[in-house]
Amino acid sequence: MNEVFIEQLVKRKTTSKSILAKVALIFATVIVFALSLILPFGLVLGIIMVLLDVYLFKMFDLEFEYTYIRGELSVDKIMGKERRKKAATFDLSKLEIVAPSDSYLLDSFRNCNKVYDYTTLEEGAKVYAMIIHGNNGYEKVLFEPNSEMLSAMRDAHPRKINI
C-alpha cells in the first residue's frame, strides 16, 4: 500500500486578547518593581516577574503543525518555536465529513459536543471543518489544510471530503 505523509505548519495570528495579556504582564512587572522600594524582597519578586514574563510571552507565539499519515490527522501545538505539545490525533476511519466551515453540508452538525480550533484566525483564510464521531457524539475540528493534504484525504475518503 502506498504510504502518504504530509505535514503543514500554520502560524496563529496574534489576537488583541493576547496583546492585552502581554500589556497586563508588563504592567504587573512594573508595579512589582515599584513596590521593591517598599518591600524587603521586592527586587527578588521583580526578577521572578521578569522571568515569568519571558516564559509566558513565548506561550503567545503559537503555531499548529498538521500531520496526515495512514488515515490519521495529528495536530501538534508549537509554542514559542521551541516547545512542542501534541494537541490531538484524529482517526479518520470515524470521519463523517470534511467541508469548508461555512458550507451548507455542515448544517446538520451545528450542535457538536466539542469544537477544536486549530486555525490561524486570519481573515479570509480557507477554514475547513472536519466532523468526527467521537466517544460522546460528534466533534468538530476547524483547521486550514493545504490542497495537497485535502487531495490526500480525498483519495482515502472520496465521499466524505468536499473541497
MODELLER restraints for C-alpha pairs under 7 A, 6 or more apart:
rsr = mdl.restraints
at = mdl.atoms
rsr.add(forms.Gaussian(group=physical.xy_distance, feature=features.Distance(at['CA:3:A'], at['CA:70:A']), mean=6.51, stdev=0.5))
rsr.add(forms.Gaussian(group=physical.xy_distance, feature=features.Distance(at['CA:4:A'], at['CA:69:A']), mean=5.62, stdev=0.5))
rsr.add(forms.Gaussian(group=physical.xy_distance, feature=features.Distance(at['CA:4:A'], at['CA:70:A']), mean=6.44, stdev=0.5))
rsr.add(forms.Gaussian(group=physical.xy_distance, feature=features.Distance(at['CA:5:A'], at['CA:68:A']), mean=5.73, stdev=0.5))
rsr.add(forms.Gaussian(group=physical.xy_distance, feature=features.Distance(at['CA:5:A'], at['CA:69:A']), mean=4.70, stdev=0.5))
rsr.add(forms.Gaussian(group=physical.xy_distance, feature=features.Distance(at['CA:6:A'], at['CA:67:A']), mean=5.70, stdev=0.5))
rsr.add(forms.Gaussian(group=physical.xy_distance, feature=features.Distance(at['CA:6:A'], at['CA:68:A']), mean=5.17, stdev=0.5))
rsr.add(forms.Gaussian(group=physical.xy_distance, feature=features.Distance(at['CA:6:A'], at['CA:69:A']), mean=6.68, stdev=0.5))
rsr.add(forms.Gaussian(group=physical.xy_distance, feature=features.Distance(at['CA:6:A'], at['CA:149:A']), mean=6.32, stdev=0.5))
rsr.add(forms.Gaussian(group=physical.xy_distance, feature=features.Distance(at['CA:7:A'], at['CA:65:A']), mean=6.84, stdev=0.5))
rsr.add(forms.Gaussian(group=physical.xy_distance, feature=features.Distance(at['CA:7:A'], at['CA:66:A']), mean=5.60, stdev=0.5))
rsr.add(forms.Gaussian(group=physical.xy_distance, feature=features.Distance(at['CA:7:A'], at['CA:67:A']), mean=4.50, stdev=0.5))
rsr.add(forms.Gaussian(group=physical.xy_distance, feature=features.Distance(at['CA:7:A'], at['CA:68:A']), mean=6.49, stdev=0.5))
rsr.add(forms.Gaussian(group=physical.xy_distance, feature=features.Distance(at['CA:8:A'], at['CA:65:A']), mean=5.54, stdev=0.5))
rsr.add(forms.Gaussian(group=physical.xy_distance, feature=features.Distance(at['CA:8:A'], at['CA:66:A']), mean=5.13, stdev=0.5))
rsr.add(forms.Gaussian(group=physical.xy_distance, feature=features.Distance(at['CA:8:A'], at['CA:67:A']), mean=6.57, stdev=0.5))
rsr.add(forms.Gaussian(group=physical.xy_distance, feature=features.Distance(at['CA:9:A'], at['CA:63:A']), mean=6.90, stdev=0.5))
rsr.add(forms.Gaussian(group=physical.xy_distance, feature=features.Distance(at['CA:9:A'], at['CA:64:A']), mean=5.74, stdev=0.5))
rsr.add(forms.Gaussian(group=physical.xy_distance, feature=features.Distance(at['CA:9:A'], at['CA:65:A']), mean=4.37, stdev=0.5))
rsr.add(forms.Gaussian(group=physical.xy_distance, feature=features.Distance(at['CA:9:A'], at['CA:66:A']), mean=6.37, stdev=0.5))
rsr.add(forms.Gaussian(group=physical.xy_distance, feature=features.Distance(at['CA:10:A'], at['CA:63:A']), mean=5.63, stdev=0.5))
rsr.add(forms.Gaussian(group=physical.xy_distance, feature=features.Distance(at['CA:10:A'], at['CA:64:A']), mean=5.32, stdev=0.5))
rsr.add(forms.Gaussian(group=physical.xy_distance, feature=features.Distance(at['CA:10:A'], at['CA:65:A']), mean=6.40, stdev=0.5))
rsr.add(forms.Gaussian(group=physical.xy_distance, feature=features.Distance(at['CA:10:A'], at['CA:120:A']), mean=6.49, stdev=0.5))
rsr.add(forms.Gaussian(group=physical.xy_distance, feature=features.Distance(at['CA:11:A'], at['CA:62:A']), mean=6.24, stdev=0.5))
rsr.add(forms.Gaussian(group=physical.xy_distance, feature=features.Distance(at['CA:11:A'], at['CA:63:A']), mean=4.23, stdev=0.5))
rsr.add(forms.Gaussian(group=physical.xy_distance, feature=features.Distance(at['CA:11:A'], at['CA:64:A']), mean=6.35, stdev=0.5))
rsr.add(forms.Gaussian(group=physical.xy_distance, feature=features.Distance(at['CA:11:A'], at['CA:120:A']), mean=5.76, stdev=0.5))
rsr.add(forms.Gaussian(group=physical.xy_distance, feature=features.Distance(at['CA:12:A'], at['CA:62:A']), mean=5.58, stdev=0.5))
rsr.add(forms.Gaussian(group=physical.xy_distance, feature=features.Distance(at['CA:12:A'], at['CA:63:A']), mean=5.57, stdev=0.5))
rsr.add(forms.Gaussian(group=physical.xy_distance, feature=features.Distance(at['CA:12:A'], at['CA:119:A']), mean=6.63, stdev=0.5))
rsr.add(forms.Gaussian(group=physical.xy_distance, feature=features.Distance(at['CA:12:A'], at['CA:120:A']), mean=3.90, stdev=0.5))
rsr.add(forms.Gaussian(group=physical.xy_distance, feature=features.Distance(at['CA:12:A'], at['CA:121:A']), mean=6.26, stdev=0.5))
rsr.add(forms.Gaussian(group=physical.xy_distance, feature=features.Distance(at['CA:13:A'], at['CA:120:A']), mean=5.54, stdev=0.5))
rsr.add(forms.Gaussian(group=physical.xy_distance, feature=features.Distance(at['CA:13:A'], at['CA:121:A']), mean=5.84, stdev=0.5))
rsr.add(forms.Gaussian(group=physical.xy_distance, feature=features.Distance(at['CA:13:A'], at['CA:122:A']), mean=6.27, stdev=0.5))
rsr.add(forms.Gaussian(group=physical.xy_distance, feature=features.Distance(at['CA:18:A'], at['CA:60:A']), mean=6.48, stdev=0.5))
rsr.add(forms.Gaussian(group=physical.xy_distance, feature=features.Distance(at['CA:22:A'], at['CA:57:A']), mean=6.91, stdev=0.5))
rsr.add(forms.Gaussian(group=physical.xy_distance, feature=features.Distance(at['CA:25:A'], at['CA:53:A']), mean=6.42, stdev=0.5))
rsr.add(forms.Gaussian(group=physical.xy_distance, feature=features.Distance(at['CA:29:A'], at['CA:46:A']), mean=6.24, stdev=0.5))
rsr.add(forms.Gaussian(group=physical.xy_distance, feature=features.Distance(at['CA:29:A'], at['CA:49:A']), mean=5.63, stdev=0.5))
rsr.add(forms.Gaussian(group=physical.xy_distance, feature=features.Distance(at['CA:29:A'], at['CA:50:A']), mean=6.60, stdev=0.5))
rsr.add(forms.Gaussian(group=physical.xy_distance, feature=features.Distance(at['CA:32:A'], at['CA:42:A']), mean=6.62, stdev=0.5))
rsr.add(forms.Gaussian(group=physical.xy_distance, feature=features.Distance(at['CA:32:A'], at['CA:45:A']), mean=6.78, stdev=0.5))
rsr.add(forms.Gaussian(group=physical.xy_distance, feature=features.Distance(at['CA:32:A'], at['CA:46:A']), mean=5.44, stdev=0.5))
rsr.add(forms.Gaussian(group=physical.xy_distance, feature=features.Distance(at['CA:33:A'], at['CA:42:A']), mean=6.57, stdev=0.5))
rsr.add(forms.Gaussian(group=physical.xy_distance, feature=features.Distance(at['CA:33:A'], at['CA:43:A']), mean=6.39, stdev=0.5))
rsr.add(forms.Gaussian(group=physical.xy_distance, feature=features.Distance(at['CA:33:A'], at['CA:46:A']), mean=5.11, stdev=0.5))
rsr.add(forms.Gaussian(group=physical.xy_distance, feature=features.Distance(at['CA:35:A'], at['CA:42:A']), mean=6.04, stdev=0.5))
rsr.add(forms.Gaussian(group=physical.xy_distance, feature=features.Distance(at['CA:36:A'], at['CA:42:A']), mean=3.55, stdev=0.5))
rsr.add(forms.Gaussian(group=physical.xy_distance, feature=features.Distance(at['CA:36:A'], at['CA:43:A']), mean=5.09, stdev=0.5))
rsr.add(forms.Gaussian(group=physical.xy_distance, feature=features.Distance(at['CA:58:A'], at['CA:79:A']), mean=6.20, stdev=0.5))
rsr.add(forms.Gaussian(group=physical.xy_distance, feature=features.Distance(at['CA:58:A'], at['CA:80:A']), mean=4.28, stdev=0.5))
rsr.add(forms.Gaussian(group=physical.xy_distance, feature=features.Distance(at['CA:59:A'], at['CA:79:A']), mean=5.17, stdev=0.5))
rsr.add(forms.Gaussian(group=physical.xy_distance, feature=features.Distance(at['CA:59:A'], at['CA:80:A']), mean=5.84, stdev=0.5))
rsr.add(forms.Gaussian(group=physical.xy_distance, feature=features.Distance(at['CA:61:A'], at['CA:79:A']), mean=5.69, stdev=0.5))
rsr.add(forms.Gaussian(group=physical.xy_distance, feature=features.Distance(at['CA:61:A'], at['CA:80:A']), mean=4.92, stdev=0.5))
rsr.add(forms.Gaussian(group=physical.xy_distance, feature=features.Distance(at['CA:62:A'], at['CA:78:A']), mean=5.81, stdev=0.5))
rsr.add(forms.Gaussian(group=physical.xy_distance, feature=features.Distance(at['CA:62:A'], at['CA:79:A']), mean=4.82, stdev=0.5))
rsr.add(forms.Gaussian(group=physical.xy_distance, feature=features.Distance(at['CA:62:A'], at['CA:80:A']), mean=6.37, stdev=0.5))
rsr.add(forms.Gaussian(group=physical.xy_distance, feature=features.Distance(at['CA:63:A'], at['CA:77:A']), mean=5.95, stdev=0.5))
rsr.add(forms.Gaussian(group=physical.xy_distance, feature=features.Distance(at['CA:63:A'], at['CA:78:A']), mean=5.02, stdev=0.5))
rsr.add(forms.Gaussian(group=physical.xy_distance, feature=features.Distance(at['CA:63:A'], at['CA:79:A']), mean=6.51, stdev=0.5))
rsr.add(forms.Gaussian(group=physical.xy_distance, feature=features.Distance(at['CA:64:A'], at['CA:75:A']), mean=6.58, stdev=0.5))
rsr.add(forms.Gaussian(group=physical.xy_distance, feature=features.Distance(at['CA:64:A'], at['CA:76:A']), mean=5.65, stdev=0.5))
rsr.add(forms.Gaussian(group=physical.xy_distance, feature=features.Distance(at['CA:64:A'], at['CA:77:A']), mean=4.80, stdev=0.5))
rsr.add(forms.Gaussian(group=physical.xy_distance, feature=features.Distance(at['CA:64:A'], at['CA:78:A']), mean=6.03, stdev=0.5))
rsr.add(forms.Gaussian(group=physical.xy_distance, feature=features.Distance(at['CA:64:A'], at['CA:118:A']), mean=6.59, stdev=0.5))
rsr.add(forms.Gaussian(group=physical.xy_distance, feature=features.Distance(at['CA:65:A'], at['CA:75:A']), mean=5.61, stdev=0.5))
rsr.add(forms.Gaussian(group=physical.xy_distance, feature=features.Distance(at['CA:65:A'], at['CA:76:A']), mean=5.12, stdev=0.5))
rsr.add(forms.Gaussian(group=physical.xy_distance, feature=features.Distance(at['CA:65:A'], at['CA:77:A']), mean=6.57, stdev=0.5))
rsr.add(forms.Gaussian(group=physical.xy_distance, feature=features.Distance(at['CA:66:A'], at['CA:73:A']), mean=6.81, stdev=0.5))
rsr.add(forms.Gaussian(group=physical.xy_distance, feature=features.Distance(at['CA:66:A'], at['CA:74:A']), mean=5.80, stdev=0.5))
rsr.add(forms.Gaussian(group=physical.xy_distance, feature=features.Distance(at['CA:66:A'], at['CA:75:A']), mean=4.74, stdev=0.5))
rsr.add(forms.Gaussian(group=physical.xy_distance, feature=features.Distance(at['CA:66:A'], at['CA:76:A']), mean=6.68, stdev=0.5))
rsr.add(forms.Gaussian(group=physical.xy_distance, feature=features.Distance(at['CA:67:A'], at['CA:73:A']), mean=5.67, stdev=0.5))
rsr.add(forms.Gaussian(group=physical.xy_distance, feature=features.Distance(at['CA:67:A'], at['CA:74:A']), mean=5.04, stdev=0.5))
rsr.add(forms.Gaussian(group=physical.xy_distance, feature=features.Distance(at['CA:67:A'], at['CA:75:A']), mean=6.38, stdev=0.5))
rsr.add(forms.Gaussian(group=physical.xy_distance, feature=features.Distance(at['CA:68:A'], at['CA:74:A']), mean=6.40, stdev=0.5))
rsr.add(forms.Gaussian(group=physical.xy_distance, feature=features.Distance(at['CA:71:A'], at['CA:91:A']), mean=6.51, stdev=0.5))
rsr.add(forms.Gaussian(group=physical.xy_distance, feature=features.Distance(at['CA:71:A'], at['CA:92:A']), mean=5.40, stdev=0.5))
rsr.add(forms.Gaussian(group=physical.xy_distance, feature=features.Distance(at['CA:71:A'], at['CA:93:A']), mean=6.94, stdev=0.5))
rsr.add(forms.Gaussian(group=physical.xy_distance, feature=features.Distance(at['CA:72:A'], at['CA:89:A']), mean=6.85, stdev=0.5))
rsr.add(forms.Gaussian(group=physical.xy_distance, feature=features.Distance(at['CA:72:A'], at['CA:90:A']), mean=5.66, stdev=0.5))
rsr.add(forms.Gaussian(group=physical.xy_distance, feature=features.Distance(at['CA:72:A'], at['CA:91:A']), mean=4.82, stdev=0.5))
rsr.add(forms.Gaussian(group=physical.xy_distance, feature=features.Distance(at['CA:72:A'], at['CA:92:A']), mean=5.53, stdev=0.5))
rsr.add(forms.Gaussian(group=physical.xy_distance, feature=features.Distance(at['CA:73:A'], at['CA:89:A']), mean=5.75, stdev=0.5))
rsr.add(forms.Gaussian(group=physical.xy_distance, feature=features.Distance(at['CA:73:A'], at['CA:90:A']), mean=5.16, stdev=0.5))
rsr.add(forms.Gaussian(group=physical.xy_distance, feature=features.Distance(at['CA:73:A'], at['CA:91:A']), mean=6.70, stdev=0.5))
rsr.add(forms.Gaussian(group=physical.xy_distance, feature=features.Distance(at['CA:74:A'], at['CA:88:A']), mean=5.90, stdev=0.5))
rsr.add(forms.Gaussian(group=physical.xy_distance, feature=features.Distance(at['CA:74:A'], at['CA:89:A']), mean=4.23, stdev=0.5))
rsr.add(forms.Gaussian(group=physical.xy_distance, feature=features.Distance(at['CA:74:A'], at['CA:90:A']), mean=6.22, stdev=0.5))
rsr.add(forms.Gaussian(group=physical.xy_distance, feature=features.Distance(at['CA:75:A'], at['CA:86:A']), mean=6.34, stdev=0.5))
rsr.add(forms.Gaussian(group=physical.xy_distance, feature=features.Distance(at['CA:75:A'], at['CA:87:A']), mean=5.45, stdev=0.5))
rsr.add(forms.Gaussian(group=physical.xy_distance, feature=features.Distance(at['CA:75:A'], at['CA:88:A']), mean=5.30, stdev=0.5))
rsr.add(forms.Gaussian(group=physical.xy_distance, feature=features.Distance(at['CA:75:A'], at['CA:89:A']), mean=6.20, stdev=0.5))
rsr.add(forms.Gaussian(group=physical.xy_distance, feature=features.Distance(at['CA:76:A'], at['CA:84:A']), mean=6.64, stdev=0.5))
rsr.add(forms.Gaussian(group=physical.xy_distance, feature=features.Distance(at['CA:76:A'], at['CA:85:A']), mean=5.63, stdev=0.5))
rsr.add(forms.Gaussian(group=physical.xy_distance, feature=features.Distance(at['CA:76:A'], at['CA:86:A']), mean=4.33, stdev=0.5))
rsr.add(forms.Gaussian(group=physical.xy_distance, feature=features.Distance(at['CA:76:A'], at['CA:87:A']), mean=4.97, stdev=0.5))
rsr.add(forms.Gaussian(group=physical.xy_distance, feature=features.Distance(at['CA:76:A'], at['CA:88:A']), mean=6.95, stdev=0.5))
rsr.add(forms.Gaussian(group=physical.xy_distance, feature=features.Distance(at['CA:77:A'], at['CA:84:A']), mean=5.77, stdev=0.5))
rsr.add(forms.Gaussian(group=physical.xy_distance, feature=features.Distance(at['CA:77:A'], at['CA:85:A']), mean=5.19, stdev=0.5))
rsr.add(forms.Gaussian(group=physical.xy_distance, feature=features.Distance(at['CA:77:A'], at['CA:86:A']), mean=6.09, stdev=0.5))
rsr.add(forms.Gaussian(group=physical.xy_distance, feature=features.Distance(at['CA:77:A'], at['CA:87:A']), mean=5.71, stdev=0.5))
rsr.add(forms.Gaussian(group=physical.xy_distance, feature=features.Distance(at['CA:78:A'], at['CA:84:A']), mean=4.47, stdev=0.5))
rsr.add(forms.Gaussian(group=physical.xy_distance, feature=features.Distance(at['CA:78:A'], at['CA:85:A']), mean=6.37, stdev=0.5))
rsr.add(forms.Gaussian(group=physical.xy_distance, feature=features.Distance(at['CA:94:A'], at['CA:132:A']), mean=5.66, stdev=0.5))
rsr.add(forms.Gaussian(group=physical.xy_distance, feature=features.Distance(at['CA:94:A'], at['CA:133:A']), mean=5.45, stdev=0.5))
rsr.add(forms.Gaussian(group=physical.xy_distance, feature=features.Distance(at['CA:95:A'], at['CA:131:A']), mean=6.22, stdev=0.5))
rsr.add(forms.Gaussian(group=physical.xy_distance, feature=features.Distance(at['CA:95:A'], at['CA:132:A']), mean=4.59, stdev=0.5))
rsr.add(forms.Gaussian(group=physical.xy_distance, feature=features.Distance(at['CA:95:A'], at['CA:133:A']), mean=6.43, stdev=0.5))
rsr.add(forms.Gaussian(group=physical.xy_distance, feature=features.Distance(at['CA:96:A'], at['CA:131:A']), mean=5.43, stdev=0.5))
rsr.add(forms.Gaussian(group=physical.xy_distance, feature=features.Distance(at['CA:96:A'], at['CA:132:A']), mean=5.57, stdev=0.5))
rsr.add(forms.Gaussian(group=physical.xy_distance, feature=features.Distance(at['CA:96:A'], at['CA:133:A']), mean=6.80, stdev=0.5))
rsr.add(forms.Gaussian(group=physical.xy_distance, feature=features.Distance(at['CA:96:A'], at['CA:160:A']), mean=6.36, stdev=0.5))
rsr.add(forms.Gaussian(group=physical.xy_distance, feature=features.Distance(at['CA:97:A'], at['CA:130:A']), mean=5.87, stdev=0.5))
rsr.add(forms.Gaussian(group=physical.xy_distance, feature=features.Distance(at['CA:97:A'], at['CA:131:A']), mean=5.41, stdev=0.5))
rsr.add(forms.Gaussian(group=physical.xy_distance, feature=features.Distance(at['CA:97:A'], at['CA:160:A']), mean=4.64, stdev=0.5))
rsr.add(forms.Gaussian(group=physical.xy_distance, feature=features.Distance(at['CA:97:A'], at['CA:161:A']), mean=5.96, stdev=0.5))
rsr.add(forms.Gaussian(group=physical.xy_distance, feature=features.Distance(at['CA:98:A'], at['CA:128:A']), mean=6.70, stdev=0.5))
rsr.add(forms.Gaussian(group=physical.xy_distance, feature=features.Distance(at['CA:98:A'], at['CA:129:A']), mean=5.66, stdev=0.5))
rsr.add(forms.Gaussian(group=physical.xy_distance, feature=features.Distance(at['CA:98:A'], at['CA:130:A']), mean=4.37, stdev=0.5))
rsr.add(forms.Gaussian(group=physical.xy_distance, feature=features.Distance(at['CA:98:A'], at['CA:131:A']), mean=6.43, stdev=0.5))
rsr.add(forms.Gaussian(group=physical.xy_distance, feature=features.Distance(at['CA:98:A'], at['CA:160:A']), mean=6.15, stdev=0.5))
rsr.add(forms.Gaussian(group=physical.xy_distance, feature=features.Distance(at['CA:98:A'], at['CA:161:A']), mean=4.79, stdev=0.5))
rsr.add(forms.Gaussian(group=physical.xy_distance, feature=features.Distance(at['CA:98:A'], at['CA:162:A']), mean=5.88, stdev=0.5))
rsr.add(forms.Gaussian(group=physical.xy_distance, feature=features.Distance(at['CA:99:A'], at['CA:128:A']), mean=5.48, stdev=0.5))
rsr.add(forms.Gaussian(group=physical.xy_distance, feature=features.Distance(at['CA:99:A'], at['CA:129:A']), mean=5.61, stdev=0.5))
rsr.add(forms.Gaussian(group=physical.xy_distance, feature=features.Distance(at['CA:99:A'], at['CA:130:A']), mean=6.72, stdev=0.5))
rsr.add(forms.Gaussian(group=physical.xy_distance, feature=features.Distance(at['CA:99:A'], at['CA:161:A']), mean=6.39, stdev=0.5))
rsr.add(forms.Gaussian(group=physical.xy_distance, feature=features.Distance(at['CA:99:A'], at['CA:162:A']), mean=4.86, stdev=0.5))
rsr.add(forms.Gaussian(group=physical.xy_distance, feature=features.Distance(at['CA:99:A'], at['CA:163:A']), mean=6.11, stdev=0.5))
rsr.add(forms.Gaussian(group=physical.xy_distance, feature=features.Distance(at['CA:100:A'], at['CA:127:A']), mean=5.94, stdev=0.5))
rsr.add(forms.Gaussian(group=physical.xy_distance, feature=features.Distance(at['CA:100:A'], at['CA:128:A']), mean=4.16, stdev=0.5))
rsr.add(forms.Gaussian(group=physical.xy_distance, feature=features.Distance(at['CA:100:A'], at['CA:129:A']), mean=5.91, stdev=0.5))
rsr.add(forms.Gaussian(group=physical.xy_distance, feature=features.Distance(at['CA:100:A'], at['CA:163:A']), mean=6.97, stdev=0.5))
rsr.add(forms.Gaussian(group=physical.xy_distance, feature=features.Distance(at['CA:101:A'], at['CA:127:A']), mean=5.75, stdev=0.5))
rsr.add(forms.Gaussian(group=physical.xy_distance, feature=features.Distance(at['CA:101:A'], at['CA:128:A']), mean=4.79, stdev=0.5))
rsr.add(forms.Gaussian(group=physical.xy_distance, feature=features.Distance(at['CA:101:A'], at['CA:129:A']), mean=4.82, stdev=0.5))
rsr.add(forms.Gaussian(group=physical.xy_distance, feature=features.Distance(at['CA:112:A'], at['CA:138:A']), mean=5.13, stdev=0.5))
rsr.add(forms.Gaussian(group=physical.xy_distance, feature=features.Distance(at['CA:112:A'], at['CA:139:A']), mean=5.45, stdev=0.5))
rsr.add(forms.Gaussian(group=physical.xy_distance, feature=features.Distance(at['CA:112:A'], at['CA:140:A']), mean=6.25, stdev=0.5))
rsr.add(forms.Gaussian(group=physical.xy_distance, feature=features.Distance(at['CA:113:A'], at['CA:137:A']), mean=6.23, stdev=0.5))
rsr.add(forms.Gaussian(group=physical.xy_distance, feature=features.Distance(at['CA:113:A'], at['CA:138:A']), mean=5.89, stdev=0.5))
rsr.add(forms.Gaussian(group=physical.xy_distance, feature=features.Distance(at['CA:113:A'], at['CA:139:A']), mean=5.80, stdev=0.5))
rsr.add(forms.Gaussian(group=physical.xy_distance, feature=features.Distance(at['CA:114:A'], at['CA:139:A']), mean=4.86, stdev=0.5))
rsr.add(forms.Gaussian(group=physical.xy_distance, feature=features.Distance(at['CA:114:A'], at['CA:140:A']), mean=6.20, stdev=0.5))
rsr.add(forms.Gaussian(group=physical.xy_distance, feature=features.Distance(at['CA:115:A'], at['CA:139:A']), mean=5.93, stdev=0.5))
rsr.add(forms.Gaussian(group=physical.xy_distance, feature=features.Distance(at['CA:115:A'], at['CA:140:A']), mean=4.68, stdev=0.5))
rsr.add(forms.Gaussian(group=physical.xy_distance, feature=features.Distance(at['CA:115:A'], at['CA:141:A']), mean=5.85, stdev=0.5))
rsr.add(forms.Gaussian(group=physical.xy_distance, feature=features.Distance(at['CA:116:A'], at['CA:140:A']), mean=6.19, stdev=0.5))
rsr.add(forms.Gaussian(group=physical.xy_distance, feature=features.Distance(at['CA:116:A'], at['CA:141:A']), mean=4.74, stdev=0.5))
rsr.add(forms.Gaussian(group=physical.xy_distance, feature=features.Distance(at['CA:116:A'], at['CA:142:A']), mean=6.05, stdev=0.5))
rsr.add(forms.Gaussian(group=physical.xy_distance, feature=features.Distance(at['CA:117:A'], at['CA:141:A']), mean=6.16, stdev=0.5))
rsr.add(forms.Gaussian(group=physical.xy_distance, feature=features.Distance(at['CA:117:A'], at['CA:142:A']), mean=4.85, stdev=0.5))
rsr.add(forms.Gaussian(group=physical.xy_distance, feature=features.Distance(at['CA:117:A'], at['CA:143:A']), mean=6.65, stdev=0.5))
rsr.add(forms.Gaussian(group=physical.xy_distance, feature=features.Distance(at['CA:118:A'], at['CA:142:A']), mean=5.76, stdev=0.5))
rsr.add(forms.Gaussian(group=physical.xy_distance, feature=features.Distance(at['CA:118:A'], at['CA:143:A']), mean=5.05, stdev=0.5))
rsr.add(forms.Gaussian(group=physical.xy_distance, feature=features.Distance(at['CA:119:A'], at['CA:142:A']), mean=6.35, stdev=0.5))
rsr.add(forms.Gaussian(group=physical.xy_distance, feature=features.Distance(at['CA:119:A'], at['CA:143:A']), mean=4.94, stdev=0.5))
rsr.add(forms.Gaussian(group=physical.xy_distance, feature=features.Distance(at['CA:119:A'], at['CA:144:A']), mean=5.96, stdev=0.5))
rsr.add(forms.Gaussian(group=physical.xy_distance, feature=features.Distance(at['CA:126:A'], at['CA:144:A']), mean=6.12, stdev=0.5))
rsr.add(forms.Gaussian(group=physical.xy_distance, feature=features.Distance(at['CA:127:A'], at['CA:142:A']), mean=6.57, stdev=0.5))
rsr.add(forms.Gaussian(group=physical.xy_distance, feature=features.Distance(at['CA:127:A'], at['CA:143:A']), mean=5.70, stdev=0.5))
rsr.add(forms.Gaussian(group=physical.xy_distance, feature=features.Distance(at['CA:127:A'], at['CA:144:A']), mean=4.85, stdev=0.5))
rsr.add(forms.Gaussian(group=physical.xy_distance, feature=features.Distance(at['CA:128:A'], at['CA:142:A']), mean=5.74, stdev=0.5))
rsr.add(forms.Gaussian(group=physical.xy_distance, feature=features.Distance(at['CA:128:A'], at['CA:143:A']), mean=5.51, stdev=0.5))
rsr.add(forms.Gaussian(group=physical.xy_distance, feature=features.Distance(at['CA:128:A'], at['CA:144:A']), mean=5.88, stdev=0.5))
rsr.add(forms.Gaussian(group=physical.xy_distance, feature=features.Distance(at['CA:129:A'], at['CA:140:A']), mean=6.34, stdev=0.5))
rsr.add(forms.Gaussian(group=physical.xy_distance, feature=features.Distance(at['CA:129:A'], at['CA:141:A']), mean=5.50, stdev=0.5))
rsr.add(forms.Gaussian(group=physical.xy_distance, feature=features.Distance(at['CA:129:A'], at['CA:142:A']), mean=4.63, stdev=0.5))
rsr.add(forms.Gaussian(group=physical.xy_distance, feature=features.Distance(at['CA:129:A'], at['CA:143:A']), mean=6.53, stdev=0.5))
rsr.add(forms.Gaussian(group=physical.xy_distance, feature=features.Distance(at['CA:130:A'], at['CA:140:A']), mean=5.65, stdev=0.5))
rsr.add(forms.Gaussian(group=physical.xy_distance, feature=features.Distance(at['CA:130:A'], at['CA:141:A']), mean=4.97, stdev=0.5))
rsr.add(forms.Gaussian(group=physical.xy_distance, feature=features.Distance(at['CA:130:A'], at['CA:142:A']), mean=6.46, stdev=0.5))
rsr.add(forms.Gaussian(group=physical.xy_distance, feature=features.Distance(at['CA:131:A'], at['CA:138:A']), mean=6.48, stdev=0.5))
rsr.add(forms.Gaussian(group=physical.xy_distance, feature=features.Distance(at['CA:131:A'], at['CA:139:A']), mean=5.67, stdev=0.5))
rsr.add(forms.Gaussian(group=physical.xy_distance, feature=features.Distance(at['CA:131:A'], at['CA:140:A']), mean=4.72, stdev=0.5))
rsr.add(forms.Gaussian(group=physical.xy_distance, feature=features.Distance(at['CA:131:A'], at['CA:141:A']), mean=6.41, stdev=0.5))
rsr.add(forms.Gaussian(group=physical.xy_distance, feature=features.Distance(at['CA:132:A'], at['CA:138:A']), mean=5.69, stdev=0.5))
rsr.add(forms.Gaussian(group=physical.xy_distance, feature=features.Distance(at['CA:132:A'], at['CA:139:A']), mean=5.25, stdev=0.5))
rsr.add(forms.Gaussian(group=physical.xy_distance, feature=features.Distance(at['CA:132:A'], at['CA:140:A']), mean=6.53, stdev=0.5))
rsr.add(forms.Gaussian(group=physical.xy_distance, feature=features.Distance(at['CA:133:A'], at['CA:139:A']), mean=6.25, stdev=0.5))
rsr.add(forms.Gaussian(group=physical.xy_distance, feature=features.Distance(at['CA:154:A'], at['CA:161:A']), mean=5.33, stdev=0.5))
